[in-house]
Amino acid sequence: MKIQHLRNASAILTIAEHVLLLDPMFSEPGALPAFKQVGGGRRNPLVPMPPDLEASLAALTGVVITHEHPDHFDPPALAWVRERNLPVWTNAVDAPNLRRKGLDVHELVDGALGMAIEVIPTQHGRGLIGFMMGPVSGCYLAHPAAPSLYITSDAVLTDALLDAVDRLQPDVIVAPAGAANFGIGGDILFSVDELITLIQHAPGEVVLNHLEAIDHCPTTRVELRRRMREAGLSERVHVPEDGETLEFERRSASEHRRPRAAAPRRPGLQKWLTAKFAGT
């Protein structure tokens, strides 16, 4: 399996025969408004996409969207995906809205893409801010010919998330490390201390993203690497630069953990409010 980190949460995942674009944000630097509401924000994104991506993007077989926030699927990315009619894989909550935008949408269910799959709801902040951030889901992807992967998507640490890690035992976890904060209210992504707890639970390797690309994520790569060294976790933690490609092997030849059947989830009031607020 290969993970080419692009920028923020965007990446290209090569899993067996699949080449999947994850949560693309294609806007030029400064094209999006500030996300930090109090304390001096800057227009986003802060940095450009890596150069020379044409060959990687030409090989895509599909797109995975964890949720519709603009730093995970912005208007230029939407237009780019729609123009190429790439299949879009997402959760049941976001699928109807993405279909209305003219995309070829498929739900991430167990067996799709020839993988064991589980959609795992996350908590994108706490209290009222967490509610207003809307329903967000990560996903567990386990192809028989590749390492198993848990993409947490945007989240803070919860018992339910740690339970998913303990139960599924993923070979690789991808998690956001920016400690995002609007300047008011609590963090809406893992703090560094929460990341350390997550990594201590992780059975394999962890890739940390959401760094130095949008204005409300203050954590830097230098700071994060230092904290990982101090915690004795550096050997299992990857903090990639934009454009860097990481390669992973299966930890063992035993079968991947099977996903758990979950109750059906459909868009509700929280999704409607978030879509209205964010203009999605």
C-alpha positions as CSV (number, residue, x, y, z in Angstrom):
1,M,0.0,0.0,0.0
2,K,1.2,3.5,-0.8
3,I,0.0,6.8,0.7
4,Q,1.1,9.9,-1.2
5,H,0.3,12.9,1.1
6,L,-0.7,15.9,-1.0
7,R,-1.8,18.7,1.3
8,N,-3.9,19.0,4.5
9,A,-6.1,15.9,4.4
10,S,-5.7,15.2,0.7
11,A,-3.8,12.1,-0.4
12,I,-3.6,9.4,-3.1
13,L,-4.1,5.9,-1.7
14,T,-2.8,3.0,-3.7
15,I,-4.5,-0.2,-2.3
16,A,-3.9,-3.3,-4.4
17,E,-5.6,-2.5,-7.8
18,H,-7.2,0.7,-6.6
19,V,-5.8,4.3,-6.8
20,L,-8.0,6.5,-4.7
21,L,-8.0,10.2,-4.2
22,L,-8.8,11.0,-0.6
23,D,-10.5,14.3,0.4
24,P,-9.2,16.5,-2.3
25,M,-8.8,20.3,-1.7
26,F,-7.6,21.8,-5.0
27,S,-8.0,25.5,-4.4
28,E,-5.1,27.8,-5.1
29,P,-3.5,29.5,-2.0
30,G,-5.7,32.2,-0.6
31,A,-8.8,31.2,-2.6
32,L,-10.9,30.2,0.4
33,P,-11.8,32.4,3.4
34,A,-10.2,32.2,6.8
35,F,-11.4,29.4,9.0
36,K,-10.1,30.9,12.2
37,Q,-12.8,33.2,13.4
38,V,-11.2,34.9,16.4
39,G,-7.6,35.9,16.8
40,G,-6.5,36.7,13.3
41,G,-7.1,34.2,10.5
42,R,-5.6,34.0,7.1
43,R,-7.1,33.1,3.7
44,N,-6.8,29.4,2.8
45,P,-5.1,27.2,1.8
46,L,-1.8,28.5,3.1
47,V,0.4,26.5,0.7
48,P,0.1,25.3,-2.9
49,M,-0.4,21.7,-4.0
50,P,2.8,19.8,-4.7
51,P,4.1,20.1,-8.3
52,D,4.2,17.3,-10.9
53,L,1.0,15.5,-9.8
54,E,-0.3,14.8,-13.4
55,A,0.9,11.2,-13.6
56,S,-0.5,10.4,-10.1
57,L,-3.8,11.9,-10.8
58,A,-4.1,10.3,-14.3
59,A,-3.9,6.9,-12.6
60,L,-6.9,7.4,-10.3
61,T,-9.6,4.8,-10.3
62,G,-11.9,6.6,-7.8
63,V,-12.3,9.2,-5.0
64,V,-13.0,8.8,-1.3
65,I,-14.8,11.6,0.6
66,T,-15.0,11.4,4.4
67,H,-17.2,14.5,4.7
68,E,-18.0,17.7,2.8
69,H,-16.2,20.4,4.6
70,P,-14.3,22.7,2.1
71,D,-10.9,21.6,3.3
72,H,-11.8,18.0,2.4
73,F,-13.8,18.6,-0.8
74,D,-13.7,22.1,-2.2
75,P,-15.4,23.6,-5.4
76,P,-12.4,23.1,-7.7
77,A,-12.0,19.5,-6.6
78,L,-15.7,18.9,-7.1
79,A,-15.5,20.4,-10.6
80,W,-12.4,18.3,-11.4
81,V,-13.9,15.0,-10.2
82,R,-17.3,15.7,-12.0
83,E,-15.5,16.5,-15.3
84,R,-13.7,13.2,-15.2
85,N,-16.8,11.3,-14.0
86,L,-14.7,9.4,-11.4
87,P,-16.6,7.2,-9.1
88,V,-17.0,8.8,-5.6
89,W,-17.1,6.6,-2.5
90,T,-18.6,8.0,0.6
91,N,-20.8,7.3,3.7
92,A,-24.6,7.1,3.6
93,V,-25.0,10.5,5.2
94,D,-23.0,12.5,2.6
95,A,-24.0,10.3,-0.4
96,P,-27.4,12.0,-1.2
97,N,-26.0,15.5,-1.2
98,L,-23.0,14.5,-3.4
99,R,-25.4,12.9,-5.9
100,R,-27.3,16.1,-6.2
101,K,-24.0,17.7,-7.3
102,G,-23.9,15.5,-10.4
103,L,-21.3,12.9,-9.1
104,D,-21.2,9.2,-9.6
105,V,-21.6,8.3,-6.0
106,H,-21.3,4.9,-4.3
107,E,-21.7,4.1,-0.6
108,L,-18.8,2.6,1.4
109,V,-20.3,-0.6,2.5
110,D,-18.7,-3.9,3.4
111,G,-17.6,-5.7,0.2
112,A,-17.3,-2.5,-1.9
113,L,-14.1,-2.2,-3.8
114,G,-13.4,-5.9,-2.9
115,M,-12.6,-4.8,0.6
116,A,-13.8,-5.3,4.1
117,I,-15.2,-1.9,5.0
118,E,-16.7,-0.3,8.0
119,V,-17.8,3.4,8.2
120,I,-17.0,4.7,11.7
121,P,-18.7,7.9,12.9
122,T,-16.4,10.4,14.6
123,Q,-16.9,13.4,16.8
124,H,-15.5,16.6,15.1
125,G,-15.3,18.7,18.3
126,R,-17.3,18.8,21.5
127,G,-20.5,20.4,22.6
128,L,-22.3,22.9,20.4
129,I,-19.3,23.4,18.1
130,G,-19.0,19.7,17.6
131,F,-22.7,19.5,16.7
132,M,-22.4,22.4,14.3
133,M,-19.4,20.7,12.6
134,G,-21.9,18.1,11.4
135,P,-21.8,14.3,11.1
136,V,-18.4,13.1,10.1
137,S,-17.2,9.5,9.5
138,G,-14.0,7.8,9.1
139,C,-13.6,4.4,7.4
140,Y,-11.8,1.1,7.8
141,L,-10.5,-0.4,4.5
142,A,-9.1,-3.9,4.4
143,H,-8.1,-5.4,1.1
144,P,-6.9,-9.0,1.3
145,A,-3.8,-8.2,-0.7
146,A,-2.8,-5.0,1.3
147,P,-2.4,-3.7,4.8
148,S,-5.6,-2.7,6.6
149,L,-6.2,1.1,6.9
150,Y,-8.2,3.2,9.3
151,I,-8.8,6.7,8.2
152,T,-10.2,8.5,11.3
153,S,-11.2,11.6,9.3
154,D,-11.6,14.7,11.4
155,A,-12.1,13.8,15.0
156,V,-11.3,14.4,18.7
157,L,-10.5,11.5,20.9
158,T,-13.4,9.4,22.1
159,D,-13.9,6.0,23.7
160,A,-15.8,4.9,20.6
161,L,-12.8,5.7,18.4
162,L,-10.3,3.9,20.6
163,D,-12.7,0.9,20.7
164,A,-12.7,0.8,16.9
165,V,-8.9,0.8,16.9
166,D,-8.8,-2.0,19.6
167,R,-11.4,-4.0,17.8
168,L,-10.1,-3.7,14.2
169,Q,-6.4,-3.6,14.8
170,P,-5.5,-1.7,11.6
171,D,-2.1,-2.0,10.2
172,V,-2.0,1.8,9.4
173,I,-4.0,4.7,10.8
174,V,-4.3,8.1,9.1
175,A,-5.3,10.8,11.6
176,P,-5.5,14.6,11.6
177,A,-2.9,16.4,13.8
178,G,-3.6,20.1,13.4
179,A,-5.4,20.6,16.8
180,A,-7.7,22.9,14.8
181,N,-9.5,25.6,16.7
182,F,-11.6,28.5,15.5
183,G,-10.1,30.8,18.2
184,I,-13.3,30.3,20.3
185,G,-14.5,27.1,21.9
186,G,-12.5,23.9,22.1
187,D,-10.3,22.1,19.6
188,I,-12.2,20.3,16.8
189,L,-9.3,17.9,16.0
190,F,-7.1,15.7,18.2
191,S,-4.8,17.6,20.5
192,V,-1.2,16.4,20.6
193,D,-1.8,14.7,23.9
194,E,-4.9,12.9,22.4
195,L,-2.7,11.8,19.4
196,I,-0.2,10.3,21.8
197,T,-3.0,8.2,23.4
198,L,-4.3,7.2,20.0
199,I,-0.8,6.1,18.9
200,Q,-0.3,4.2,22.1
201,H,-3.4,2.2,21.2
202,A,-2.4,1.7,17.5
203,P,-1.0,-1.7,16.8
204,G,0.9,-0.5,13.7
205,E,2.0,2.6,12.0
206,V,0.3,6.0,12.1
207,V,0.3,8.8,9.5
208,L,-0.4,12.3,10.7
209,N,-1.8,15.0,8.4
210,H,-3.8,18.3,8.6
211,L,-0.5,20.2,9.1
212,E,0.6,23.7,8.0
213,A,-2.0,24.0,5.3
214,I,-5.0,25.8,6.8
215,D,-5.1,28.7,9.2
216,H,-6.9,27.2,12.1
217,C,-4.4,24.3,12.6
218,P,-1.6,25.7,14.7
219,T,0.4,22.5,15.2
220,T,3.7,22.4,13.2
221,R,5.6,19.4,11.9
222,V,8.6,20.4,13.9
223,E,6.6,20.5,17.1
224,L,4.8,17.3,16.4
225,R,8.0,15.3,15.6
226,R,9.6,16.6,18.8
227,R,6.6,15.5,20.9
228,M,6.6,12.0,19.2
229,R,10.3,11.6,20.0
230,E,9.8,12.6,23.6
231,A,7.0,10.1,23.9
232,G,9.1,7.3,22.3
233,L,6.8,6.9,19.4
234,S,8.8,8.2,16.4
235,E,9.5,4.8,15.0
236,R,5.8,4.1,14.3
237,V,4.8,7.7,13.4
238,H,5.0,9.4,10.0
239,V,4.7,13.2,9.6
240,P,5.0,13.5,5.8
241,E,5.9,16.6,3.8
242,D,3.5,17.7,1.1
243,G,4.1,15.4,-1.9
244,E,5.9,12.7,0.0
245,T,5.0,9.0,-0.6
246,L,4.9,6.4,2.1
247,E,4.9,2.6,1.6
248,F,3.5,0.0,4.0
249,E,3.5,-3.7,4.3
250,R,1.1,-6.0,6.1
251,R,2.0,-6.7,9.7
252,S,1.1,-10.4,9.5
253,A,-0.3,-13.0,7.1
254,S,-3.4,-13.6,9.2
255,E,-6.8,-12.4,8.0
256,H,-7.8,-8.8,8.6
257,R,-10.3,-8.1,11.3
258,R,-13.9,-8.2,10.1
259,P,-16.0,-5.0,10.2
260,R,-19.0,-4.8,12.5
261,A,-22.4,-4.3,11.0
262,A,-23.7,-0.8,12.0
263,A,-27.2,0.7,12.1
264,P,-28.1,2.5,8.9
265,R,-27.4,6.3,9.0
266,R,-29.1,8.8,6.8
267,P,-28.9,12.6,6.6
268,G,-30.8,14.3,9.4
269,L,-31.1,17.8,11.0
270,Q,-27.4,18.0,11.9
271,K,-26.4,17.4,8.3
272,W,-29.0,19.9,7.0
273,L,-27.8,22.6,9.4
274,T,-24.1,22.0,8.6
275,A,-24.8,22.1,4.9
276,K,-26.7,25.4,5.2
277,F,-24.0,26.9,7.5
278,A,-21.1,25.8,5.2
279,G,-22.8,26.4,1.9
280,T,-22.4,22.7,0.9
